[in-house]
Amino acid sequence: MRRAVGLMLSAAAVAGLSGCALADGPVDTVAGFRMDGADVLVAMPLCSGDRVESAVVVVDSERGDGFETLWSAREPRTDQARDGVFHVNSPRSFTTVTREPAGAPPGEFFVETRQGGKRETSTGSGYVDLAELKSVELADDEYVTYKGEVMTRAEINAQLPCNKKDKQK
């Protein structure tokens, strides 16, 4: 399972985040995650001025023919959610839940987003391992990545070339 998840992660990272790179080519960026009570809180990297429009939780289909959507939502409820920090598998962060969760999320899953803003629409994705996530102690505004790195919200956004260029101006 772990090998399959690793392969999916590589494919999802290249496919999902390549839209963020524009002319610079694909960028290896990571989303951050933390527990907020029993809920998973996501910090998705975004370019300055971009906004999250929708989010989904997906897993590898047991049939081996792609991904299966477990939860999906659109229309962020709060500025925080529009800015890339939101709860998954819950109606807390989005006005419209388009697919209700069938229960608690599985031990490993992906979070994917659709983003829009100054640039054309792009996507983002991140991998969650709940066992690892629940074992990490984090300070306020800290998130853990699938690589095990602890990052702040600002560090997560700073991974994107568009935010590096904005700071150089």
C-alpha positions as CSV (number, residue, x, y, z in Angstrom):
1,M,0.0,0.0,0.0
2,R,2.7,2.5,1.0
3,R,4.5,1.9,-2.4
4,A,1.3,2.5,-4.3
5,V,0.6,5.6,-2.3
6,G,4.1,6.9,-3.0
7,L,3.6,6.4,-6.7
8,M,0.2,8.1,-6.5
9,L,1.8,11.0,-4.6
10,S,4.4,11.5,-7.2
11,A,1.9,11.5,-10.0
12,A,-0.5,13.8,-8.1
13,A,2.2,16.2,-7.2
14,V,3.4,16.6,-10.8
15,A,-0.1,16.7,-12.3
16,G,-1.7,18.8,-9.5
17,L,1.0,21.3,-8.8
18,S,2.5,21.8,-12.2
19,G,-0.1,24.5,-12.9
20,C,1.3,26.6,-10.1
21,A,4.7,26.8,-11.7
22,L,3.7,28.5,-15.0
23,A,6.8,29.1,-17.1
24,D,9.2,27.8,-14.4
25,G,8.2,24.1,-14.9
26,P,6.8,21.8,-12.2
27,V,7.5,22.7,-8.6
28,D,7.8,20.3,-5.7
29,T,5.6,22.0,-3.1
30,V,4.0,20.4,-0.1
31,A,0.8,21.2,1.7
32,G,0.8,21.2,5.5
33,F,-1.7,19.5,7.8
34,R,-2.5,19.6,11.5
35,M,-5.2,18.2,13.7
36,D,-7.9,20.6,15.0
37,G,-9.7,18.5,17.5
38,A,-10.9,15.5,15.5
39,D,-10.7,17.3,12.2
40,V,-7.9,17.6,9.7
41,L,-6.9,21.2,9.0
42,V,-5.1,21.8,5.7
43,A,-2.7,24.6,4.7
44,M,-2.5,24.5,0.9
45,P,0.2,26.5,-0.8
46,L,-1.2,29.4,-2.8
47,C,0.2,32.2,-4.9
48,S,-0.5,35.7,-3.5
49,G,-4.0,36.8,-4.7
50,D,-5.2,33.2,-5.5
51,R,-8.1,31.7,-3.6
52,V,-9.3,28.1,-3.0
53,E,-12.6,27.5,-4.8
54,S,-13.2,23.9,-3.9
55,A,-11.6,20.9,-2.2
56,V,-11.9,17.1,-2.4
57,V,-10.6,14.1,-0.4
58,V,-9.6,11.2,-2.6
59,V,-8.1,7.7,-2.2
60,D,-6.7,5.2,-4.7
61,S,-9.6,3.2,-6.0
62,E,-9.7,-0.3,-4.8
63,R,-10.3,-1.4,-8.4
64,G,-7.0,0.1,-9.3
65,D,-8.5,2.4,-12.0
66,G,-7.8,5.8,-10.6
67,F,-9.0,7.8,-7.6
68,E,-12.3,7.6,-5.6
69,T,-13.8,10.8,-4.2
70,L,-14.7,10.4,-0.5
71,W,-15.7,14.0,0.2
72,S,-16.0,17.2,-1.8
73,A,-17.0,20.8,-1.1
74,R,-17.0,24.2,-2.8
75,E,-17.7,27.9,-2.0
76,P,-15.4,28.5,1.0
77,R,-17.3,29.8,4.0
78,T,-14.5,31.9,5.5
79,D,-11.6,34.1,4.4
80,Q,-9.3,31.6,6.0
81,A,-10.6,28.8,3.8
82,R,-10.4,31.0,0.7
83,D,-6.8,31.7,1.7
84,G,-6.0,28.0,1.7
85,V,-6.5,26.9,5.3
86,F,-9.5,24.7,5.7
87,H,-11.1,21.7,7.3
88,V,-11.7,18.5,5.3
89,N,-14.4,15.9,5.7
90,S,-16.5,18.6,7.4
91,P,-18.9,21.4,6.5
92,R,-17.0,23.9,8.7
93,S,-15.0,25.6,6.0
94,F,-17.3,25.4,2.9
95,T,-20.8,26.5,2.2
96,T,-21.7,23.7,-0.1
97,V,-20.6,20.1,0.6
98,T,-21.1,18.3,-2.7
99,R,-20.3,14.8,-1.4
100,E,-20.9,14.0,2.2
101,P,-18.3,11.8,3.9
102,A,-19.3,8.2,4.4
103,G,-17.5,8.1,7.8
104,A,-14.2,9.0,9.2
105,P,-11.4,9.5,6.6
106,P,-9.2,6.5,6.0
107,G,-5.6,6.3,7.4
108,E,-4.1,7.7,4.2
109,F,-5.7,10.0,1.6
110,F,-5.1,13.0,-0.7
111,V,-6.6,16.5,-0.5
112,E,-6.9,18.2,-3.8
113,T,-8.0,21.8,-4.4
114,R,-9.1,24.0,-7.3
115,Q,-7.7,27.5,-7.1
116,G,-8.4,30.7,-8.9
117,G,-7.3,34.3,-8.8
118,K,-4.9,36.6,-10.6
119,R,-3.8,33.8,-12.8
120,E,-5.7,31.2,-14.6
121,T,-7.3,28.4,-12.5
122,S,-4.8,25.9,-11.1
123,T,-4.9,22.9,-8.7
124,G,-3.0,21.8,-5.6
125,S,-2.8,18.5,-3.8
126,G,-1.4,17.0,-0.6
127,Y,-1.0,13.6,1.0
128,V,-2.2,12.9,4.5
129,D,-1.1,10.0,6.7
130,L,-3.4,10.3,9.8
131,A,-1.2,8.0,12.0
132,E,1.8,10.2,11.5
133,L,-0.2,13.4,11.7
134,K,-1.8,12.5,15.0
135,S,1.6,11.6,16.5
136,V,3.1,15.1,15.9
137,E,2.9,17.9,18.4
138,L,2.7,21.3,16.7
139,A,2.8,24.9,18.0
140,D,0.1,27.4,16.8
141,D,0.5,28.1,13.0
142,E,2.6,25.0,12.5
143,Y,1.7,22.2,10.1
144,V,3.4,19.0,9.2
145,T,4.0,17.9,5.6
146,Y,4.0,14.4,4.1
147,K,7.8,14.6,4.2
148,G,7.7,15.1,8.0
149,E,8.8,18.7,7.9
150,V,7.2,21.2,10.3
151,M,6.4,24.5,8.5
152,T,4.5,27.6,9.2
153,R,1.7,28.9,6.9
154,A,4.1,31.5,5.6
155,E,6.8,28.9,4.8
156,I,4.2,26.7,3.0
157,N,3.2,29.6,0.7
158,A,6.9,30.7,0.2
159,Q,7.6,27.4,-1.6
160,L,5.8,28.7,-4.7
161,P,7.9,30.7,-7.3
162,C,5.1,33.2,-7.7
163,N,5.5,34.2,-4.0
164,K,9.3,34.4,-4.3
165,K,8.9,36.7,-7.3
166,D,6.4,38.9,-5.5
167,K,8.9,39.4,-2.6
168,Q,11.7,40.4,-5.0
169,K,9.7,43.3,-6.5
